[in-house]
């Protein structure tokens, strides 16, 4: 129902001027017809009144009167219903018969719904979305998303119903934020709490990239419940063929076991592996007894020559790190005083290495310097050591150095790392932001350095919380090889620290640095690759690309379109990549179902094709929804109580409607909408003025006036 309430005037001109205008208008109206002595008084005064009324309407509009248009809508109270759409609800457990039981529970509840209320239905797994058709195919369960959805829309619903087994596999525990809700959640249990017998694959540890002529290890964690005294066979398959198996005995009713397999790679390529556990009699589900994954095998090991020209703990730390990676073949040599050389002379190698690492620098005239310079197509990493600076100044123009000294000083600074580029903006920075001030300090010279225009500075130094601008880690990918320079020493403290975050950073970053530098730069205009070769169904697939023009300058104004095609069903998904700066592009393809996928990309600028590229990745099935399938009644109870609702274990909605009646929330909801309307915005008054003028003209014609 709508009503109009007069509120007042908002005059365009001062009131006393408006009064003068009104008097003038009426005076003009009277004067216009006062000379008509022979016309009947009725017609004469009618003409005066008509013109005066038109003037009055126009004068009134100058006062700008306004009204409130008030509309009151009545609607039934709203209840939101959230339906769990995750895979765990398909598992048959105890008296719970999977999807059939879930449908029966929904039907029993829906038959009790009171028609005096309105209902909105939502599905949830990873997020909340509108819908009522349960497919139970969600790869994760995010109960926190339900609470977040209610917080965003809590003014619209008087209460909510939540169908769930209380098991969340993504985000945080929802009970902590449930107490912030202004309307209650009434939880409806789905699933079964019965203790059942089950064997499952809890985790598989493996490297997604391996190398030919190496033996790769696979670590499988198997968990079981309820099979004391029995045993299973854990099968290890490659490309569908059984290559190994191991018997695992279960001495207790609940236990966890680690099984190790290995496979030697003779050929390069992609290989599909599978861990399978044949089901035991009485096992409640076989969905968590199998897991598939893919390993990419790259040809040959990486031959790394490590040359040291000083004795320093950093040398041993880096050599140990290189030796622990099975892909690497380490050749070490150290130049001692008097020109003596320990280790293998790199000049005696049968073939060129894949990477040269210089710990310090040789003296001019050293045969090792000549050998390094002769390897002009081999990537080089140079690590600063305490005595390196003076030698560096004498060797400043050598082609394997990524920085040079403009003003060399001997003074040392204790610095912390300061990251110059954004996380994930460079292949060596594929990690979240770190608090480097909690890391051990490094030592570097207080010198002025210059870097090549083709290089990128990943890290600089920070001294006493002030940026120094001194490059610490510099990379270069121009020409036929990659180069890197590390202008600091003291890295051995990163290896030996008790801080696991620091040691993990040290291991990951320098492992990636060695691998990245040893790889030849690809000078195709367009390079597309997934951020990692393998994902699970619960992970977002991230694709990145770099694009340069014909001059090898970063191209920032192109369109890169990619197609992701499934090898199983040829289904294709199209995406446009987003430019993130410096010729780097990125796209989030969201979650994808299990399978192997091909990426085909094309870069276009205007009508010009700037390049094409392909890549591949695989998505493995996520077992997270099948690791724990026992209904968590305690969480459902706490979620209901903390929000002000109840746990409806007997599947009766009576507590819900009693709560609504007691709190007078079962009454129709009146929603009032008010809108300010100005008379000058309505065409009615202008139409009325025209009609009055038309009547005046007709009346004038009856007395022969023009």
Secondary structure, 3 states (H helix, E strand, C coil): CEEEEEEEECCCCCHHHHHHHHHHHHHHHHHHHCCCCCCCHHHHHHHHHHHHHHHHHHHHHHCCEEEEEEEEEEECCEEEEEEECEHHHHCEECCEECHHHHHHHHHHHHCCCCCCCEEEEEEECCCEEECCCCCCCECCCCHHHHHHHHHHHCCCCCEEEEEECCCCCCCCCCHHHHCCCCCEEEEEECCCCCCCCEEEEEEEECCCEEECCEEEEEEEEEEEECCCCCEEEEEEEECCEEEEEEEEECCCCEEEEEEEEEEEECCCEEEEEEEEECCCCCCCCCCCCEEEEEEEEECCCEEEEEEECCCCHHHHHHHHHHHCCCCEEEEEEEECHHHCEEECCHHHCCCCCCEEEEECCCCCCCHHHHHHHHCCCCEEEEECCCCHHHHHHHCCCCCCCCEEEEECCCCEEEEEEEECCCCCCCHHHCCCCCCHHHCCCEEEECCEEEECCCEEEEEEEEECCEEEEEEEEEEECCCCCCEEEECCECCHHHHHCCCHHHHHHHHHHHHHHHHHHHCCCCCCCEEEEECCCEEECCCCCEEEEEEECCCCCECCCCEEEEEEEECCCCCEEEEECEEEECCEEEEECCCCCCEEEEEEEEEEECCEEEEEEEEEEEEECCCHHHHCCCCCHHHHHHHHHHHCCCECCCCCCHHHHHHHHHCCCCCCEEEEEEEEEEHHHCCHHHHHHHHHHHHHHHHHHHCCCC
